[in-house]
Amino acid sequence: MPKVTCNSISLYYETYGEGQPLVLISGLGGDRTFWQSSLESLSSRFQVIVFDTRGSGKTEAPTSEYSMKLFADDLAALLDALNIQKANVLGFSMGGNIALTFALNYPERVEKLIIAASFAVMNQQARLFLDAVLSVYEGGASAKQMFQLIAPWLFSATFLSDPNHAAYLMYDEEDPEEQPLYAWKNQYLAQQAFNAVSRLHEIKIPTLIISGGMDRLAHPEDSILLANKIEHAVLRNIPESGHLINYEYPDEFHRCILEFL
């Protein structure tokens, strides 16, 4: 089982393919399985590294406070353990917050940066929704009920109206790695506190921003702000997509990534 001690925690990772390293970072409540549908496309060209962030999957979930700096330090320690000095970094949603922090704190370790369905500071609509989710969760809702509450926000209305996509709203009753409430809360509070707006101008690394036009957790305006503040950033908007761009428009999502890299 590929685990290494990183930044004082046991961290689980997997690698696929060969070539220049490409690190994929999942979002709030997600783990390395979030990238399952991307592995074939991306590992054909790169050595893809997926891992469970602190508090998710098979990685240790300390009860102490989390922060984006802590997540970024975890990633630096993982690259050290894998003897990788520099990598392309792709962060999705909360993973985008981690990727931005990593690029700001470890710029010499990032070849190219990709931020998908993410933001420099959480917009008020997402904050109000996720605050309410946390309140309901702490009030005793089950993991299944929380999934049923959150899942419709992850997709566009058009995507959800297609009966062929019903499986995306089905909760996995047999998930052996169900995330505990305290770990989800620790991740969310780190995301809630994140604000990199004043530092975005420091990023000089080639950067790609990918957004969904129907995303209500990371608005198109959030991506525009990133693109405007990061020098020479490239913005790609997929107009009909909701938050989970990689599931709604996988071909276009992967094409944007591979062309940029």
C-alpha positions as CSV (number, residue, x, y, z in Angstrom):
1,M,0.0,0.0,0.0
2,P,1.7,3.3,-1.1
3,K,1.8,5.4,2.0
4,V,4.5,7.8,3.1
5,T,5.0,9.9,6.2
6,C,4.5,13.5,5.1
7,N,4.5,16.5,7.4
8,S,3.9,14.2,10.4
9,I,0.9,12.3,8.9
10,S,0.6,9.1,7.0
11,L,-0.4,10.0,3.4
12,Y,-1.8,7.7,0.7
13,Y,-0.9,8.2,-2.9
14,E,-1.0,6.4,-6.3
15,T,1.0,7.0,-9.5
16,Y,0.1,6.2,-13.1
17,G,2.0,6.5,-16.4
18,E,5.4,7.9,-17.1
19,G,6.9,11.2,-18.1
20,Q,6.8,14.7,-16.5
21,P,5.0,14.6,-13.1
22,L,1.5,15.9,-13.0
23,V,-0.1,16.2,-9.5
24,L,-3.9,16.1,-9.3
25,I,-5.5,17.5,-6.1
26,S,-9.2,16.8,-5.3
27,G,-11.7,19.1,-3.6
28,L,-13.7,19.3,-0.4
29,G,-14.8,15.8,0.7
30,G,-13.1,14.1,-2.2
31,D,-10.2,11.8,-2.5
32,R,-8.0,10.3,-5.2
33,T,-10.9,8.4,-6.7
34,F,-12.4,11.7,-7.8
35,W,-9.8,11.5,-10.7
36,Q,-10.7,8.0,-11.8
37,S,-12.2,9.2,-15.2
38,S,-9.1,11.4,-15.9
39,L,-6.4,8.8,-15.4
40,E,-6.4,7.2,-18.8
41,S,-6.3,10.5,-20.7
42,L,-3.7,12.2,-18.6
43,S,-1.4,9.2,-17.7
44,S,-0.9,8.6,-21.4
45,R,1.3,11.7,-21.5
46,F,2.4,12.3,-17.9
47,Q,3.4,10.5,-14.7
48,V,0.1,11.2,-12.9
49,I,0.2,11.4,-9.1
50,V,-3.1,11.3,-7.2
51,F,-3.3,11.3,-3.4
52,D,-5.7,11.6,-0.5
53,T,-5.5,15.0,1.1
54,R,-5.3,15.3,4.9
55,G,-8.6,14.2,6.3
56,S,-9.8,12.1,3.3
57,G,-9.6,8.6,1.9
58,K,-6.7,6.5,3.3
59,T,-4.7,9.5,4.5
60,E,-4.6,10.2,8.2
61,A,-7.3,12.6,9.5
62,P,-5.9,14.5,12.5
63,T,-8.5,16.2,14.7
64,S,-6.5,19.4,14.9
65,E,-7.1,22.5,12.7
66,Y,-6.3,22.3,9.0
67,S,-5.2,25.2,6.8
68,M,-4.2,25.7,3.1
69,K,-0.6,26.2,4.2
70,L,-0.7,22.8,6.0
71,F,-2.2,21.1,2.8
72,A,0.6,22.8,0.7
73,D,3.3,21.6,3.1
74,D,1.8,18.1,2.9
75,L,2.2,18.2,-0.9
76,A,5.8,19.5,-0.6
77,A,6.6,16.6,1.7
78,L,5.0,14.1,-0.7
79,L,7.1,15.3,-3.6
80,D,10.2,15.1,-1.4
81,A,9.3,11.5,-0.5
82,L,8.9,10.7,-4.2
83,N,12.1,12.5,-5.1
84,I,10.3,14.9,-7.4
85,Q,11.7,18.4,-7.4
86,K,9.3,20.0,-9.8
87,A,5.8,19.1,-11.2
88,N,2.8,20.3,-13.0
89,V,0.0,20.9,-10.5
90,L,-3.7,20.7,-11.1
91,G,-6.1,21.6,-8.3
92,F,-9.9,21.2,-8.5
93,S,-12.2,23.3,-6.2
94,M,-10.6,23.1,-2.7
95,G,-7.7,21.4,-4.5
96,G,-7.4,24.7,-6.4
97,N,-7.0,26.6,-3.2
98,I,-4.2,24.1,-2.2
99,A,-2.6,24.4,-5.6
100,L,-2.6,28.2,-5.4
101,T,-1.1,28.1,-1.9
102,F,1.5,25.6,-3.1
103,A,2.4,27.9,-6.1
104,L,2.7,30.9,-3.8
105,N,4.8,29.1,-1.1
106,Y,6.8,26.8,-3.3
107,P,7.0,28.6,-6.7
108,E,10.3,26.8,-7.7
109,R,8.5,23.5,-7.5
110,V,5.7,24.2,-10.0
111,E,6.3,23.8,-13.7
112,K,2.8,24.8,-14.8
113,L,-0.3,25.5,-12.7
114,I,-3.9,24.6,-13.5
115,I,-6.9,25.8,-11.4
116,A,-10.2,24.2,-12.2
117,A,-13.7,25.2,-10.7
118,S,-12.0,27.1,-7.9
119,F,-11.5,30.6,-6.6
120,A,-9.1,32.9,-4.7
121,V,-11.8,33.6,-2.0
122,M,-15.1,31.8,-1.5
123,N,-18.1,33.7,-2.9
124,Q,-21.0,34.5,-0.6
125,Q,-23.4,32.1,-2.3
126,A,-21.1,29.1,-1.8
127,R,-20.3,30.2,1.7
128,L,-23.9,30.5,2.8
129,F,-24.7,27.1,1.3
130,L,-21.8,25.3,2.8
131,D,-22.3,27.0,6.2
132,A,-25.8,25.6,6.1
133,V,-24.5,22.1,5.1
134,L,-22.2,22.1,8.1
135,S,-25.0,23.2,10.4
136,V,-27.2,20.3,9.1
137,Y,-24.4,17.8,9.3
138,E,-23.6,18.8,12.9
139,G,-27.3,18.6,13.7
140,G,-27.2,14.8,13.1
141,A,-27.7,14.3,9.4
142,S,-26.1,11.1,8.0
143,A,-23.4,11.0,5.4
144,K,-26.0,9.8,2.9
145,Q,-28.3,12.7,3.6
146,M,-25.4,15.1,3.2
147,F,-24.6,13.6,-0.1
148,Q,-28.2,14.0,-1.2
149,L,-28.1,17.6,-0.2
150,I,-24.8,18.5,-1.8
151,A,-24.9,16.4,-5.0
152,P,-27.4,18.5,-7.0
153,W,-25.2,21.6,-6.5
154,L,-22.3,19.9,-8.3
155,F,-23.9,19.7,-11.7
156,S,-25.8,21.9,-14.2
157,A,-29.6,21.6,-14.4
158,T,-29.2,20.3,-18.0
159,F,-26.9,17.5,-16.9
160,L,-29.2,16.5,-14.1
161,S,-32.3,16.4,-16.3
162,D,-30.8,13.6,-18.4
163,P,-32.0,10.2,-17.0
164,N,-28.7,8.7,-18.1
165,H,-26.9,10.7,-15.4
166,A,-29.1,9.4,-12.5
167,A,-26.2,7.3,-11.2
168,Y,-24.3,10.5,-10.3
169,L,-26.9,11.1,-7.6
170,M,-26.7,7.7,-6.1
171,Y,-24.9,7.4,-2.7
172,D,-22.4,4.5,-2.3
173,E,-23.6,2.6,0.7
174,E,-20.5,0.4,0.7
175,D,-17.8,3.1,0.7
176,P,-15.1,1.8,3.1
177,E,-13.5,5.2,3.3
178,E,-16.4,7.4,4.4
179,Q,-15.1,10.7,5.6
180,P,-15.9,11.5,9.2
181,L,-17.7,14.7,10.0
182,Y,-14.9,16.3,11.9
183,A,-12.5,15.8,8.9
184,W,-15.0,17.3,6.5
185,K,-15.5,20.3,8.9
186,N,-11.7,20.8,9.2
187,Q,-11.3,20.8,5.5
188,Y,-14.3,23.2,5.0
189,L,-13.1,25.6,7.6
190,A,-9.7,25.8,6.0
191,Q,-11.4,26.5,2.6
192,Q,-13.7,29.0,4.2
193,A,-10.8,31.0,5.7
194,F,-8.8,30.9,2.4
195,N,-8.2,34.3,0.7
196,A,-5.3,34.7,-1.7
197,V,-6.6,37.7,-3.6
198,S,-3.9,40.1,-2.4
199,R,-1.1,37.6,-3.4
200,L,-2.2,36.5,-6.8
201,H,0.0,39.0,-8.5
202,E,3.0,37.1,-7.1
203,I,2.3,34.0,-9.3
204,K,4.5,34.1,-12.4
205,I,4.1,30.5,-13.3
206,P,2.3,29.7,-16.5
207,T,-1.3,29.2,-15.3
208,L,-4.5,27.9,-16.8
209,I,-7.9,28.6,-15.3
210,I,-10.8,26.3,-16.2
211,S,-14.4,27.3,-15.3
212,G,-17.9,26.1,-15.8
213,G,-20.5,28.7,-16.9
214,M,-23.2,27.1,-14.7
215,D,-21.0,26.6,-11.6
216,R,-22.6,28.0,-8.5
217,L,-19.9,26.9,-6.1
218,A,-17.1,28.6,-8.0
219,H,-18.8,31.3,-10.1
220,P,-17.4,32.2,-13.6
221,E,-16.7,35.6,-11.9
222,D,-14.3,33.8,-9.5
223,S,-12.3,32.5,-12.4
224,I,-12.3,35.9,-14.1
225,L,-10.8,37.4,-11.0
226,L,-8.1,34.7,-10.9
227,A,-7.3,35.3,-14.6
228,N,-7.2,39.0,-14.2
229,K,-4.9,38.9,-11.1
230,I,-2.4,36.2,-12.2
231,E,0.0,37.5,-14.8
232,H,-0.4,36.0,-18.3
233,A,-3.0,33.4,-17.0
234,V,-5.2,31.7,-19.6
235,L,-8.9,31.4,-19.0
236,R,-11.0,28.6,-20.5
237,N,-14.7,28.7,-19.8
238,I,-17.0,25.7,-20.6
239,P,-20.3,27.6,-20.8
240,E,-22.9,24.8,-20.1
241,S,-21.0,23.0,-17.4
242,G,-21.7,23.0,-13.7
243,H,-19.1,22.5,-10.9
244,L,-17.9,19.0,-11.9
245,I,-16.5,19.9,-15.3
246,N,-14.5,16.7,-15.5
247,Y,-17.7,14.7,-15.4
248,E,-20.0,16.8,-17.5
249,Y,-17.5,17.7,-20.2
250,P,-14.6,15.3,-19.8
251,D,-13.3,15.5,-23.4
252,E,-13.2,19.2,-23.4
253,F,-11.8,19.3,-19.8
254,H,-8.9,17.0,-20.7
255,R,-8.2,18.7,-24.0
256,C,-7.8,22.0,-22.3
257,I,-5.3,20.5,-19.9
258,L,-3.3,18.6,-22.4
259,E,-3.1,21.5,-24.8
260,F,-1.9,23.8,-22.1
261,L,0.7,21.4,-20.8
